[in-house]
Amino acid sequence: MNNVKKWIDSQDWYQKIKLSNGMITKGHGSVNNRLRYFEGISIEGKTFIDIGCNSGGYCLWAKKNGASRVYGIDIDKKRIEQAIKLKEIENLDIGFEVKSLFDLDLNQKYDIVFCISVLTEVEDVIEGLNIIKNIMNDLAFIELSLTNDKDLKIRKHKKGFSYSININKICEIFGSKFDVQLMGRGERYDMIRVKRIY
Ligand SMILES: C[S@@+](CC[C@H](N)C(=O)[O-])C[C@H]1O[C@@H](n2cnc3c(N)ncnc32)[C@H](O)[C@@H]1O
């Protein structure tokens, strides 16, 4: 237990994750605060992917809440190493991999897709949304930057550039077989929920 605490304290964290043993990773991105957006959705028996999973906070939550198969990807090797260590501490069966959203296997589908504050870091938000559309069965929660401007508006930031996108453009990308709902302001950007219409 002492070694676990030592390891947690030695790391730098983005996500603040509360573990079953009561220990907390000292990040500023609170996983628990964000989970309020997902209240009322049942994850029991569902397959789940978190794209840009960081240290795996949402994946730990999904597995603890009964998801059947959980997969987290991130381009940052250090974050995936942290996620793997945390799942071992929690003794949970979760697949973590260093991988980009743009390299996902489009034949592999997931009941629930999370993609929180990741499309704000990529240069092709439209391709990112198309990939999510392709891999989702039922439901996706996406936190991204919206604009009232037509279609896209460039955002420059310290990592390069990305785009804010108009909600009508998102509806156009998902098409008539999906319901796109604006859930309001997320922790950092805007939260949308996309649901397949049966
Ligand atoms: C602002 S953090 C958000 C982390 C997490 N989703 C959350 O809400 O706590 C953005 C994360 O997206 C990851 N990321 C950026 N571009 C990515 C890509 N193309 N594919 C997968 N992950 C990516 C970053 O490495 C980082 O961990």
The ligand as an SDF file (V2000), in Angstrom:
LIG
                    3D

 27 29  0  0  0  0  0  0  0  0999 V2000
   -7.4730   17.4810  -22.3190 C   0  0  0  0  0  0  0  0  0  0  0  0
   -6.9990   15.8150  -22.1790 S   0  0  0  0  0  0  0  0  0  0  0  0
   -8.5540   15.0480  -21.7500 C   0  0  0  0  0  0  0  0  0  0  0  0
   -8.3700   13.7080  -21.1320 C   0  0  0  0  0  0  0  0  0  0  0  0
   -9.6360   12.9340  -20.7690 C   0  0  0  0  0  0  0  0  0  0  0  0
  -10.4290   12.6500  -21.9540 N   0  0  0  0  0  0  0  0  0  0  0  0
  -10.4500   13.6730  -19.7600 C   0  0  0  0  0  0  0  0  0  0  0  0
  -11.4990   14.2320  -20.0930 O   0  0  0  0  0  0  0  0  0  0  0  0
  -10.0540   13.6790  -18.5770 O   0  0  0  0  0  0  0  0  0  0  0  0
   -6.8230   15.3190  -23.8800 C   0  0  0  0  0  0  0  0  0  0  0  0
   -6.2850   13.9050  -24.0550 C   0  0  0  0  0  0  0  0  0  0  0  0
   -6.4290   13.5340  -25.4220 O   0  0  0  0  0  0  0  0  0  0  0  0
   -5.2760   12.8520  -25.8350 C   0  0  0  0  0  0  0  0  0  0  0  0
   -5.2120   12.9400  -27.3080 N   0  0  0  0  0  0  0  0  0  0  0  0
   -4.9110   14.0150  -28.0840 C   0  0  0  0  0  0  0  0  0  0  0  0
   -4.9930   13.7050  -29.3870 N   0  0  0  0  0  0  0  0  0  0  0  0
   -5.3620   12.4000  -29.4620 C   0  0  0  0  0  0  0  0  0  0  0  0
   -5.6080   11.4860  -30.5260 C   0  0  0  0  0  0  0  0  0  0  0  0
   -5.4680   11.8580  -31.8120 N   0  0  0  0  0  0  0  0  0  0  0  0
   -5.9860   10.2260  -30.2440 N   0  0  0  0  0  0  0  0  0  0  0  0
   -6.1100    9.8180  -28.9380 C   0  0  0  0  0  0  0  0  0  0  0  0
   -5.8860   10.6270  -27.8830 N   0  0  0  0  0  0  0  0  0  0  0  0
   -5.5210   11.8950  -28.1210 C   0  0  0  0  0  0  0  0  0  0  0  0
   -4.1550   13.5710  -25.0860 C   0  0  0  0  0  0  0  0  0  0  0  0
   -2.9690   12.8020  -25.0230 O   0  0  0  0  0  0  0  0  0  0  0  0
   -4.8070   13.7910  -23.7320 C   0  0  0  0  0  0  0  0  0  0  0  0
   -4.6060   12.7110  -22.8540 O   0  0  0  0  0  0  0  0  0  0  0  0
  1  2  1  0
  2  3  1  0
  2 10  1  0
  3  4  1  0
  4  5  1  0
  5  6  1  0
  5  7  1  0
  7  8  2  0
  7  9  1  0
 10 11  1  0
 11 12  1  0
 11 26  1  0
 12 13  1  0
 13 14  1  0
 13 24  1  0
 14 15  1  0
 14 23  1  0
 15 16  2  0
 16 17  1  0
 17 18  1  0
 17 23  2  0
 18 19  1  0
 18 20  2  0
 20 21  1  0
 21 22  2  0
 22 23  1  0
 24 25  1  0
 24 26  1  0
 26 27  1  0
M  CHG  2   2   1   9  -1
M  END
$$$$
